Amino acid sequence: MKQAITRITRSFNLRRFLLTALLIDSLIFLVGCETSWIQEFSSILAVVGPATAIAVEILKAAGVGIPATVVAAIVAWSNDVDTALGQIQTLIAQYEAAAPTEQPGILGKISDILTVLSNNLAALLPTIHITDPATQAKVIAIFDTIADEIEGLINLLPTVTVAAAMTDHNAALVRVANAAQQFHVLSAKAFKNKLNDEFKPFGKKVA
């Protein structure tokens, strides 16, 4: 009995350690200055693009039984992602050059673009039905990871807007870090690693 409790305790501690490590990796980009945050935000978006393309490739290859109209809708959404990312990169450049009073409005525009992508993907996911249940679960998990990261960024942006105007940088860090934890925002590195783990059974990888 004592040995069993010891094993359970060790297992719990390991899970807690791994969760803490992932959280630290998720929040480390928030420690730096505003410019560092913008760079990390861009890095996350740089993963979203190729990850979406790979996810669509996997869906098209494994999607036995999925109506052609559904596949076409997913492909169209992927194209919308490319367009949206280009628009957001333009807005990020504007944000960096803008006066502090103008920056919240630019972040609002970025949030609006991401929200459209998030809502459209949420509407599409229930239409994906692959004949093999195991493959279905793996494909949905990939799209869920992408969707969760986009949604996390959307939820985080209002806090970033408030924090950017704070004069107490330590307090701003705590505010944003707490929000990132709450909304499960992964760093670009953690996001890529999670996706690559999910891509592995299909022989794919985000470079």
BELHUJO-V967106 format. One record per residue. N is the residue number from 1. RES is the residue in one letter. PSI is psi in radians with two decimals (none if undefined). NEAR is the number of other ideal C-beta (glycine too) atoms within 10 Angstrom. Layout:
BEGIN
n=<N:N>
res=<RES:RES>
psi=<PSI:PSI>
near=<NEAR:NEAR>
END
This chain:
BEGIN
n=<1:2:3:4:5:6:7:8:9:10:11:12:13:14:15:16:17:18:19:20:21:22:23:24:25:26:27:28:29:30:31:32:33:34:35:36:37:38:39:40:41:42:43:44:45:46:47:48:49:50:51:52:53:54:55:56:57:58:59:60:61:62:63:64:65:66:67:68:69:70:71:72:73:74:75:76:77:78:79:80:81:82:83:84:85:86:87:88:89:90:91:92:93:94:95:96:97:98:99:100:101:102:103:104:105:106:107:108:109:110:111:112:113:114:115:116:117:118:119:120:121:122:123:124:125:126:127:128:129:130:131:132:133:134:135:136:137:138:139:140:141:142:143:144:145:146:147:148:149:150:151:152:153:154:155:156:157:158:159:160:161:162:163:164:165:166:167:168:169:170:171:172:173:174:175:176:177:178:179:180:181:182:183:184:185:186:187:188:189:190:191:192:193:194:195:196:197:198:199:200:201:202:203:204:205:206:207>
res=<M:K:Q:A:I:T:R:I:T:R:S:F:N:L:R:R:F:L:L:T:A:L:L:I:D:S:L:I:F:L:V:G:C:E:T:S:W:I:Q:E:F:S:S:I:L:A:V:V:G:P:A:T:A:I:A:V:E:I:L:K:A:A:G:V:G:I:P:A:T:V:V:A:A:I:V:A:W:S:N:D:V:D:T:A:L:G:Q:I:Q:T:L:I:A:Q:Y:E:A:A:A:P:T:E:Q:P:G:I:L:G:K:I:S:D:I:L:T:V:L:S:N:N:L:A:A:L:L:P:T:I:H:I:T:D:P:A:T:Q:A:K:V:I:A:I:F:D:T:I:A:D:E:I:E:G:L:I:N:L:L:P:T:V:T:V:A:A:A:M:T:D:H:N:A:A:L:V:R:V:A:N:A:A:Q:Q:F:H:V:L:S:A:K:A:F:K:N:K:L:N:D:E:F:K:P:F:G:K:K:V:A>
psi=<-0.79:-0.70:-0.68:-0.74:-0.70:-0.76:-0.75:-0.74:-0.77:-0.72:-0.74:-0.79:-0.65:-0.79:-0.70:-0.69:-0.80:-0.70:-0.73:-0.74:-0.74:-0.70:-0.74:-0.75:-0.60:-0.56:-0.15:-0.52:-0.24:-0.11:-0.51:-2.89:3.13:-0.68:-0.70:-0.69:-0.75:-0.73:-0.70:-0.69:-0.78:-0.66:-0.67:-0.80:-0.56:-0.41:-0.63:-0.75:-1.11:-0.57:-0.70:-0.74:-0.74:-0.73:-0.70:-0.70:-0.81:-0.77:-0.78:-0.61:-0.62:-0.12:0.96:2.21:-0.10:2.22:2.57:-0.56:-0.62:-0.79:-0.75:-0.66:-0.69:-0.73:-0.73:-0.68:-0.70:-0.71:-0.66:-0.61:-0.81:-0.79:-0.79:-0.72:-0.65:-0.72:-0.70:-0.68:-0.65:-0.75:-0.63:-0.72:-0.69:-0.67:-0.76:-0.51:-0.15:2.76:2.67:-0.60:-0.38:-0.33:-0.71:-0.65:-0.64:-0.73:-0.59:-0.69:-0.71:-0.75:-0.70:-0.74:-0.79:-0.62:-0.71:-0.79:-0.78:-0.82:-0.72:-0.68:-0.71:-0.60:-0.50:-0.59:-0.73:-0.25:-0.15:2.01:1.81:2.46:-0.80:2.08:-0.66:-0.76:-0.69:-0.84:-0.72:-0.73:-0.77:-0.65:-0.67:-0.86:-0.59:-0.69:-0.77:-0.80:-0.72:-0.68:-0.73:-0.80:-0.68:-0.73:-0.72:-0.81:-0.47:-0.53:-0.74:-0.65:-0.68:-0.69:-0.79:-0.79:-0.61:-0.44:-0.05:2.42:-0.42:1.75:-0.58:-0.75:-0.65:-0.72:-0.80:-0.73:-0.83:-0.69:-0.73:-0.69:-0.70:-0.69:-0.77:-0.69:0.13:0.78:2.19:2.60:2.90:-0.71:-0.84:-0.67:-0.83:-0.76:-0.73:-0.77:-0.76:-0.59:-0.68:-0.47:-0.41:-0.78:-0.33:0.07:0.47:2.82:2.44:2.15:none>
near=<5:6:7:8:9:10:10:10:10:10:10:10:10:10:10:10:10:10:10:10:11:16:16:12:16:20:19:15:23:22:12:13:9:15:9:13:18:17:15:18:22:15:15:22:21:15:22:24:16:15:25:24:17:20:22:20:14:21:22:12:12:17:21:10:10:19:11:8:8:16:16:10:16:22:14:12:17:18:13:16:22:13:11:19:19:11:13:22:14:11:17:18:13:15:21:12:10:15:6:8:8:11:19:17:12:18:19:13:15:22:19:10:17:23:14:12:23:19:11:14:21:13:11:16:13:8:13:17:14:18:11:12:9:9:18:17:10:18:23:17:13:22:23:13:19:21:17:17:26:22:20:22:23:19:17:22:19:14:18:23:16:13:22:16:11:13:6:10:11:8:11:19:16:13:17:23:19:12:20:23:12:12:17:15:27:25:21:20:16:21:24:20:15:19:25:16:12:22:20:11:12:17:7:19:13:17:6>
END
